Amino acid sequence: AVPGLTTFSFLWQIYKNRNKNKTKVVEFRNWLLKQSEVLSLNPELLKRGLNDGFSGGEKKKLEILQMIVSSPKYIILDEIDSGLDVDALKKIAQTVAKIAKEMNIGVLLITHYSRILDYVKADRVHIMREGKMVESGGADLVIKIEKEGYEVSKK
């Protein structure tokens, strides 16, 4: 947690730094509330201190909200699916896919589980072992791994 800094204030500063337009704080707040609704994120959380007492799922949703606010060219999502229940995973993954497409954001998704790929379509799949890429392919590589396990990459 960052004492004295609300989640809303943090997001507002990011937005102002990325967008040099003259958006008023009220307009930003209304836009942010709509984005929170898309993520099924309780708007009351925006009043809380930054990273103060959020559940795992709430933290993940706030990370996605931060992504939306900062409008990057590329994002790296490192195990964004870890610790999420099925519903939260679906909501976050669908939102990432939608936002990435709408905002033309490149996504590098790091995961141990293929379930997230039901919602975020992979152009390329890479298998790493001991810090080295041992195999690459298309989305069909995920299906192959699901059937044969990671042993497929040892052949």
Z-matrix of the N, CA and C atoms (Angstrom, degrees):
N
C 1 1.454
C 2 1.531 1 109.88
N 3 1.306 2 114.05 1 151.37
C 4 1.461 3 120.22 2 177.46
C 5 1.527 4 107.00 3 -114.64
N 6 1.321 5 117.46 4 106.21
C 7 1.469 6 120.64 5 -176.68
C 8 1.530 7 112.25 6 -55.53
N 9 1.341 8 115.31 7 131.41
C 10 1.458 9 121.20 8 175.76
C 11 1.518 10 115.85 9 82.97
N 12 1.326 11 117.88 10 -2.90
C 13 1.465 12 120.82 11 -178.98
C 14 1.525 13 109.42 12 -113.47
N 15 1.328 14 116.18 13 115.91
C 16 1.462 15 119.20 14 177.75
C 17 1.524 16 109.56 15 -81.30
N 18 1.304 17 114.65 16 159.62
C 19 1.463 18 120.36 17 177.49
C 20 1.527 19 110.00 18 -60.68
N 21 1.332 20 116.68 19 -41.90
C 22 1.464 21 120.13 20 178.62
C 23 1.528 22 111.19 21 -59.76
N 24 1.327 23 117.29 22 -47.27
C 25 1.471 24 120.97 23 -179.16
C 26 1.521 25 111.46 24 -60.41
N 27 1.323 26 116.04 25 -39.93
C 28 1.459 27 121.33 26 178.40
C 29 1.528 28 110.33 27 -61.41
N 30 1.330 29 116.14 28 -48.33
C 31 1.464 30 120.69 29 -179.37
C 32 1.529 31 111.53 30 -66.04
N 33 1.327 32 117.05 31 -36.80
C 34 1.463 33 121.66 32 178.16
C 35 1.533 34 110.38 33 -62.89
N 36 1.326 35 117.22 34 -42.58
C 37 1.470 36 120.87 35 178.76
C 38 1.532 37 111.22 36 -64.14
N 39 1.327 38 116.25 37 -42.13
C 40 1.471 39 119.91 38 176.85
C 41 1.525 40 109.40 39 -58.86
N 42 1.322 41 115.60 40 -48.14
C 43 1.464 42 120.54 41 -178.32
C 44 1.528 43 111.28 42 -59.97
N 45 1.323 44 116.66 43 -47.01
C 46 1.472 45 120.44 44 -179.30
C 47 1.526 46 111.41 45 -62.06
N 48 1.321 47 117.07 46 -38.73
C 49 1.464 48 120.39 47 -179.87
C 50 1.526 49 112.25 48 -69.58
N 51 1.329 50 117.05 49 -32.88
C 52 1.469 51 121.02 50 -178.42
C 53 1.525 52 112.57 51 -85.85
N 54 1.311 53 116.62 52 -26.85
C 55 1.465 54 121.63 53 -174.96
C 56 1.520 55 109.00 54 -122.75
N 57 1.283 56 116.05 55 109.18
C 58 1.469 57 120.13 56 -176.35
C 59 1.529 58 112.36 57 -84.45
N 60 1.342 59 115.82 58 13.06
C 61 1.464 60 117.82 59 178.86
C 62 1.528 61 109.66 60 -76.05
N 63 1.279 62 115.73 61 179.89
C 64 1.465 63 121.00 62 -174.96
C 65 1.529 64 112.65 63 -100.71
N 66 1.317 65 116.35 64 35.71
C 67 1.459 66 119.73 65 178.98
C 68 1.523 67 109.50 66 -59.17
N 69 1.306 68 115.22 67 133.15
C 70 1.465 69 120.51 68 178.13
C 71 1.524 70 109.15 69 -83.24
N 72 1.312 71 115.65 70 153.82
C 73 1.459 72 121.07 71 -176.50
C 74 1.530 73 111.11 72 -59.75
N 75 1.330 74 117.76 73 -34.11
C 76 1.469 75 121.17 74 179.64
C 77 1.530 76 110.26 75 -66.50
N 78 1.329 77 117.00 76 -42.13
C 79 1.468 78 120.74 77 177.85
C 80 1.527 79 110.42 78 -63.79
N 81 1.330 80 115.83 79 -42.46
C 82 1.467 81 120.26 80 178.33
C 83 1.528 82 109.99 81 -62.56
N 84 1.320 83 116.60 82 -43.93
C 85 1.466 84 120.76 83 -179.80
C 86 1.526 85 110.65 84 -58.84
N 87 1.316 86 117.50 85 -45.85
C 88 1.466 87 121.09 86 179.69
C 89 1.526 88 111.15 87 -62.81
N 90 1.327 89 116.52 88 -43.14
C 91 1.469 90 121.39 89 177.41
C 92 1.531 91 110.25 90 -62.67
N 93 1.331 92 116.67 91 -43.61
C 94 1.466 93 121.50 92 -178.89
C 95 1.532 94 111.29 93 -64.56
N 96 1.316 95 116.57 94 -37.74
C 97 1.469 96 120.07 95 177.62
C 98 1.527 97 110.91 96 -63.62
N 99 1.332 98 117.06 97 -38.20
C 100 1.474 99 120.34 98 176.70
C 101 1.525 100 110.56 99 -64.79
N 102 1.331 101 116.70 100 -42.19
C 103 1.466 102 120.43 101 178.65
C 104 1.530 103 110.65 102 -64.67
N 105 1.320 104 116.67 103 -38.39
C 106 1.469 105 121.33 104 177.94
C 107 1.518 106 110.76 105 -63.09
N 108 1.322 107 115.32 106 -39.15
C 109 1.463 108 120.71 107 179.06
C 110 1.527 109 110.93 108 -63.16
N 111 1.323 110 116.84 109 -41.63
C 112 1.470 111 121.45 110 178.10
C 113 1.528 112 110.39 111 -58.45
N 114 1.325 113 116.30 112 -36.41
C 115 1.467 114 121.74 113 -179.21
C 116 1.530 115 112.86 114 -86.49
N 117 1.331 116 117.14 115 0.36
C 118 1.471 117 121.77 116 -174.11
C 119 1.528 118 110.47 117 56.06
N 120 1.322 119 115.15 118 42.64
C 121 1.460 120 122.47 119 -179.16
C 122 1.523 121 108.83 120 -103.62
N 123 1.313 122 116.54 121 125.23
C 124 1.456 123 121.89 122 179.70
C 125 1.531 124 109.14 123 -60.36
N 126 1.340 125 118.37 124 120.35
C 127 1.465 126 120.67 125 -177.87
C 128 1.528 127 113.63 126 -62.11
N 129 1.313 128 117.30 127 -20.89
C 130 1.470 129 120.52 128 177.39
C 131 1.526 130 111.39 129 -62.13
N 132 1.334 131 117.11 130 -25.39
C 133 1.464 132 120.79 131 -179.51
C 134 1.525 133 111.70 132 -65.21
N 135 1.322 134 117.07 133 -24.37
C 136 1.463 135 120.63 134 -179.83
C 137 1.525 136 111.66 135 -68.01
N 138 1.323 137 116.80 136 -20.34
C 139 1.466 138 121.60 137 179.37
C 140 1.528 139 111.94 138 -83.75
N 141 1.311 140 116.07 139 -17.34
C 142 1.466 141 121.15 140 -178.26
C 143 1.517 142 111.30 141 -72.53
N 144 1.323 143 114.56 142 160.17
C 145 1.457 144 119.49 143 173.90
C 146 1.520 145 110.05 144 -61.74
N 147 1.313 146 116.43 145 149.97
C 148 1.458 147 121.60 146 -179.39
C 149 1.524 148 110.01 147 -59.16
N 150 1.322 149 115.66 148 124.70
C 151 1.476 150 123.67 149 179.65
C 152 1.525 151 113.19 150 58.61
N 153 1.309 152 116.95 151 30.19
C 154 1.461 153 121.06 152 -177.29
C 155 1.524 154 111.45 153 -101.55
N 156 1.323 155 116.28 154 98.57
C 157 1.454 156 121.81 155 172.79
C 158 1.515 157 116.07 156 74.34
N 159 1.314 158 118.81 157 26.09
C 160 1.457 159 121.16 158 178.55
C 161 1.523 160 110.35 159 -83.55
N 162 1.316 161 116.42 160 145.77
C 163 1.466 162 120.92 161 174.22
C 164 1.528 163 108.13 162 -72.56
N 165 1.322 164 116.10 163 170.19
C 166 1.464 165 120.36 164 178.53
C 167 1.516 166 112.30 165 -58.55
N 168 1.334 167 116.54 166 -45.48
C 169 1.463 168 120.68 167 179.66
C 170 1.520 169 112.23 168 -65.22
N 171 1.337 170 116.45 169 -38.79
C 172 1.468 171 120.08 170 178.26
C 173 1.528 172 110.53 171 -64.84
N 174 1.324 173 116.27 172 -39.96
C 175 1.472 174 119.77 173 178.09
C 176 1.524 175 110.69 174 -61.70
N 177 1.329 176 116.43 175 -42.82
C 178 1.472 177 120.12 176 -179.88
C 179 1.527 178 110.24 177 -63.35
N 180 1.325 179 116.40 178 -43.63
C 181 1.464 180 119.93 179 179.54
C 182 1.527 181 111.06 180 -64.32
N 183 1.335 182 116.63 181 -37.98
C 184 1.459 183 119.69 182 177.71
C 185 1.529 184 111.45 183 -67.88
N 186 1.327 185 117.10 184 -32.65
C 187 1.467 186 120.17 185 175.06
C 188 1.530 187 110.28 186 -63.71
N 189 1.322 188 116.11 187 -41.25
C 190 1.467 189 120.04 188 178.37
C 191 1.530 190 109.96 189 -67.30
N 192 1.325 191 116.86 190 -39.73
C 193 1.464 192 120.40 191 177.11
C 194 1.532 193 110.21 192 -62.36
N 195 1.312 194 116.63 193 -40.28
C 196 1.465 195 120.73 194 176.67
C 197 1.529 196 110.35 195 -62.23
N 198 1.321 197 116.54 196 -39.34
C 199 1.462 198 120.92 197 177.37
C 200 1.531 199 110.14 198 -60.58
N 201 1.315 200 116.24 199 -45.83
C 202 1.463 201 120.75 200 -179.20
C 203 1.530 202 110.21 201 -61.22
N 204 1.324 203 116.18 202 -45.54
C 205 1.465 204 121.32 203 -177.74
C 206 1.527 205 111.66 204 -64.85
N 207 1.322 206 116.84 205 -40.18
C 208 1.469 207 119.67 206 -175.81
C 209 1.524 208 113.42 207 -82.37
N 210 1.322 209 117.54 208 -13.66
C 211 1.472 210 124.61 209 179.36
C 212 1.537 211 113.30 210 38.97
N 213 1.326 212 115.99 211 65.18
C 214 1.467 213 120.07 212 -179.67
C 215 1.528 214 111.76 213 -77.01
N 216 1.321 215 116.48 214 169.25
C 217 1.464 216 121.17 215 174.96
C 218 1.524 217 110.11 216 -83.85
N 219 1.325 218 115.59 217 -33.13
C 220 1.466 219 121.95 218 -179.31
C 221 1.517 220 109.10 219 -138.27
N 222 1.334 221 115.23 220 148.58
C 223 1.463 222 119.66 221 173.72
C 224 1.523 223 109.24 222 -131.66
N 225 1.306 224 114.88 223 146.95
C 226 1.457 225 121.60 224 173.38
C 227 1.519 226 106.41 225 -115.34
N 228 1.313 227 115.89 226 117.43
C 229 1.460 228 121.62 227 179.35
C 230 1.523 229 107.69 228 -108.98
N 231 1.313 230 115.74 229 103.58
C 232 1.457 231 122.07 230 -176.76
C 233 1.523 232 109.20 231 -94.69
N 234 1.308 233 115.48 232 103.37
C 235 1.465 234 123.55 233 179.11
C 236 1.529 235 112.23 234 54.34
N 237 1.326 236 115.38 235 45.90
C 238 1.463 237 121.28 236 178.04
C 239 1.524 238 110.96 237 -60.60
N 240 1.341 239 116.28 238 -19.33
C 241 1.463 240 121.28 239 -177.39
C 242 1.527 241 113.53 240 -89.63
N 243 1.315 242 118.18 241 -6.09
C 244 1.468 243 118.95 242 -176.91
C 245 1.529 244 110.80 243 -72.12
N 246 1.306 245 115.51 244 137.34
C 247 1.456 246 121.53 245 175.98
C 248 1.511 247 115.72 246 74.85
N 249 1.315 248 117.95 247 11.77
C 250 1.463 249 120.32 248 -179.21
C 251 1.518 250 110.83 249 -101.41
N 252 1.336 251 115.55 250 143.53
C 253 1.458 252 117.86 251 172.23
C 254 1.527 253 107.95 252 -76.03
N 255 1.312 254 116.29 253 170.63
C 256 1.468 255 121.92 254 -173.93
C 257 1.527 256 112.01 255 -58.65
N 258 1.330 257 117.24 256 -43.01
C 259 1.465 258 120.25 257 -178.31
C 260 1.527 259 111.97 258 -67.25
N 261 1.333 260 116.62 259 -43.63
C 262 1.469 261 120.41 260 179.54
C 263 1.526 262 110.55 261 -64.91
N 264 1.326 263 116.56 262 -40.22
C 265 1.466 264 120.77 263 178.16
C 266 1.528 265 110.40 264 -59.06
N 267 1.317 266 115.59 265 -47.67
C 268 1.467 267 120.27 266 -179.10
C 269 1.527 268 110.81 267 -60.79
N 270 1.327 269 117.23 268 -47.18
C 271 1.465 270 122.01 269 -177.89
C 272 1.526 271 110.84 270 -62.53
N 273 1.322 272 116.86 271 -46.39
C 274 1.464 273 120.67 272 -178.60
C 275 1.522 274 110.81 273 -66.53
N 276 1.326 275 116.47 274 -45.71
C 277 1.469 276 120.10 275 -178.45
C 278 1.528 277 111.17 276 -63.35
N 279 1.322 278 117.21 277 -44.52
C 280 1.465 279 120.22 278 179.21
C 281 1.528 280 111.14 279 -63.14
N 282 1.320 281 116.17 280 -39.00
C 283 1.462 282 119.91 281 179.49
C 284 1.522 283 110.88 282 -67.34
N 285 1.332 284 116.91 283 -42.93
C 286 1.469 285 120.30 284 177.25
C 287 1.526 286 109.89 285 -58.88
N 288 1.319 287 117.07 286 -47.43
C 289 1.466 288 120.88 287 -179.05
C 290 1.529 289 111.02 288 -61.08
N 291 1.310 290 116.81 289 -44.76
C 292 1.469 291 121.73 290 -178.77
C 293 1.529 292 111.09 291 -64.77
N 294 1.316 293 116.35 292 -49.05
C 295 1.462 294 120.80 293 -177.84
C 296 1.529 295 110.78 294 -65.46
N 297 1.331 296 116.54 295 -42.03
C 298 1.469 297 120.13 296 179.54
C 299 1.526 298 110.39 297 -59.72
N 300 1.324 299 116.09 298 -41.31
C 301 1.468 300 120.11 299 179.73
C 302 1.532 301 110.97 300 -69.07
N 303 1.330 302 116.60 301 -48.60
C 304 1.464 303 121.04 302 -177.31
C 305 1.526 304 112.45 303 -63.99
N 306 1.338 305 116.17 304 -38.18
C 307 1.463 306 120.62 305 -175.01
C 308 1.532 307 112.24 306 -99.00
N 309 1.343 308 115.62 307 3.00
C 310 1.469 309 121.15 308 179.84
C 311 1.533 310 111.59 309 54.62
N 312 1.329 311 115.29 310 53.64
C 313 1.462 312 122.53 311 -178.73
C 314 1.525 313 108.76 312 -104.24
N 315 1.322 314 116.34 313 131.07
C 316 1.458 315 120.94 314 173.75
C 317 1.521 316 109.71 315 -76.91
N 318 1.330 317 117.36 316 139.17
C 319 1.464 318 121.64 317 -176.09
C 320 1.521 319 110.19 318 -123.53
N 321 1.326 320 115.62 319 127.31
C 322 1.459 321 122.20 320 168.50
C 323 1.519 322 105.38 321 -108.42
N 324 1.321 323 115.98 322 111.96
C 325 1.460 324 122.08 323 -175.45
C 326 1.523 325 109.21 324 -108.81
N 327 1.311 326 115.99 325 119.63
C 328 1.461 327 121.98 326 178.94
C 329 1.523 328 107.20 327 -106.13
N 330 1.333 329 116.27 328 124.50
C 331 1.459 330 120.42 329 -177.70
C 332 1.523 331 110.44 330 -152.28
N 333 1.318 332 114.71 331 159.37
C 334 1.466 333 121.18 332 173.33
C 335 1.525 334 110.79 333 -103.75
N 336 1.322 335 116.16 334 -9.81
C 337 1.459 336 120.80 335 -172.57
C 338 1.521 337 110.46 336 -125.54
N 339 1.306 338 115.98 337 141.99
C 340 1.467 339 119.87 338 -175.88
C 341 1.527 340 113.77 339 -84.92
N 342 1.311 341 118.29 340 -11.41
C 343 1.470 342 119.96 341 -175.42
C 344 1.527 343 112.20 342 -55.20
N 345 1.308 344 117.99 343 -38.90
C 346 1.470 345 120.54 344 -179.00
C 347 1.529 346 111.21 345 -62.10
N 348 1.337 347 116.13 346 -25.20
C 349 1.465 348 120.27 347 -179.13
C 350 1.525 349 112.56 348 -74.97
N 351 1.337 350 116.79 349 -5.16
C 352 1.463 351 120.16 350 170.84
C 353 1.531 352 110.17 351 -69.65
N 354 1.334 353 116.46 352 -22.32
C 355 1.462 354 121.74 353 -174.55
C 356 1.528 355 113.08 354 -115.74
N 357 1.320 356 116.72 355 -28.86
C 358 1.464 357 122.12 356 177.80
C 359 1.521 358 106.48 357 -113.29
N 360 1.309 359 116.84 358 112.42
C 361 1.465 360 120.87 359 -175.81
C 362 1.527 361 110.65 360 -80.37
N 363 1.316 362 115.40 361 130.31
C 364 1.465 363 121.32 362 -178.80
C 365 1.523 364 110.82 363 -91.42
N 366 1.317 365 115.78 364 133.35
C 367 1.466 366 120.66 365 172.22
C 368 1.523 367 109.38 366 -81.89
N 369 1.319 368 115.23 367 -40.64
C 370 1.463 369 122.06 368 -178.60
C 371 1.522 370 108.57 369 -135.80
N 372 1.323 371 115.39 370 148.69
C 373 1.465 372 122.29 371 177.96
C 374 1.522 373 107.46 372 -127.04
N 375 1.312 374 115.57 373 133.80
C 376 1.462 375 120.97 374 177.92
C 377 1.523 376 108.33 375 -126.90
N 378 1.310 377 116.03 376 136.06
C 379 1.462 378 121.24 377 176.95
C 380 1.517 379 107.60 378 -105.22
N 381 1.332 380 114.51 379 130.42
C 382 1.461 381 119.47 380 178.23
C 383 1.520 382 109.60 381 -114.18
N 384 1.300 383 114.62 382 142.81
C 385 1.458 384 121.40 383 174.16
C 386 1.522 385 106.87 384 -139.70
N 387 1.320 386 115.27 385 127.07
C 388 1.466 387 121.65 386 178.80
C 389 1.529 388 111.79 387 51.52
N 390 1.328 389 115.10 388 42.59
C 391 1.453 390 120.88 389 175.53
C 392 1.515 391 116.01 390 78.58
N 393 1.328 392 117.25 391 6.65
C 394 1.468 393 120.59 392 -179.10
C 395 1.521 394 109.91 393 -123.53
N 396 1.333 395 115.64 394 142.37
C 397 1.449 396 120.08 395 174.83
C 398 1.522 397 108.11 396 -75.50
N 399 1.341 398 115.88 397 120.47
C 400 1.465 399 119.69 398 -176.67
C 401 1.518 400 113.08 399 -107.24
N 402 1.327 401 116.88 400 -15.95
C 403 1.463 402 119.52 401 177.38
C 404 1.518 403 109.29 402 -160.60
N 405 1.317 404 115.73 403 147.29
C 406 1.461 405 122.48 404 177.52
C 407 1.516 406 108.88 405 -137.70
N 408 1.303 407 115.16 406 153.19
C 409 1.453 408 119.74 407 178.25
C 410 1.511 409 110.57 408 -176.43
N 411 1.309 410 114.46 409 -167.89
C 412 1.455 411 120.74 410 177.48
C 413 1.523 412 110.64 411 -87.62
N 414 1.316 413 115.30 412 -169.78
C 415 1.461 414 120.78 413 -179.13
C 416 1.526 415 111.82 414 -60.94
N 417 1.328 416 117.53 415 -24.35
C 418 1.465 417 120.80 416 178.91
C 419 1.531 418 112.07 417 -64.13
N 420 1.321 419 117.59 418 -21.60
C 421 1.463 420 120.67 419 177.30
C 422 1.529 421 110.72 420 -63.68
N 423 1.313 422 117.12 421 -33.30
C 424 1.469 423 120.98 422 177.85
C 425 1.524 424 109.89 423 -63.55
N 426 1.318 425 117.02 424 -43.31
C 427 1.469 426 121.56 425 179.45
C 428 1.522 427 109.92 426 -63.04
N 429 1.302 428 115.69 427 -42.29
C 430 1.463 429 120.91 428 178.62
C 431 1.539 430 110.90 429 -61.46
N 432 1.308 431 116.68 430 -43.02
C 433 1.468 432 121.08 431 178.99
C 434 1.525 433 110.51 432 -65.98
N 435 1.331 434 116.69 433 -39.56
C 436 1.465 435 120.16 434 178.22
C 437 1.525 436 110.91 435 -59.37
N 438 1.318 437 116.83 436 -38.41
C 439 1.470 438 121.23 437 -178.87
C 440 1.518 439 112.24 438 -78.69
N 441 1.336 440 116.87 439 -43.16
C 442 1.463 441 121.11 440 -170.62
C 443 1.524 442 114.19 441 -107.55
N 444 1.337 443 117.58 442 -8.53
C 445 1.456 444 120.35 443 -176.51
C 446 1.517 445 110.96 444 79.77
N 447 1.310 446 115.73 445 -178.70
C 448 1.462 447 120.20 446 -178.24
C 449 1.519 448 112.53 447 -71.49
N 450 1.309 449 117.14 448 -9.45
C 451 1.464 450 120.43 449 177.64
C 452 1.521 451 111.00 450 -59.73
N 453 1.334 452 116.65 451 -23.10
C 454 1.455 453 120.98 452 179.78
C 455 1.532 454 110.53 453 -56.82
N 456 1.314 455 116.61 454 -32.91
C 457 1.463 456 119.84 455 -176.85
C 458 1.524 457 112.69 456 -82.97
N 459 1.327 458 117.32 457 -4.49
C 460 1.464 459 120.24 458 178.72
C 461 1.518 460 111.78 459 -91.89
N 462 1.324 461 116.95 460 -11.54
C 463 1.473 462 121.14 461 -176.98
C 464 1.506 463 111.68 462 -72.94
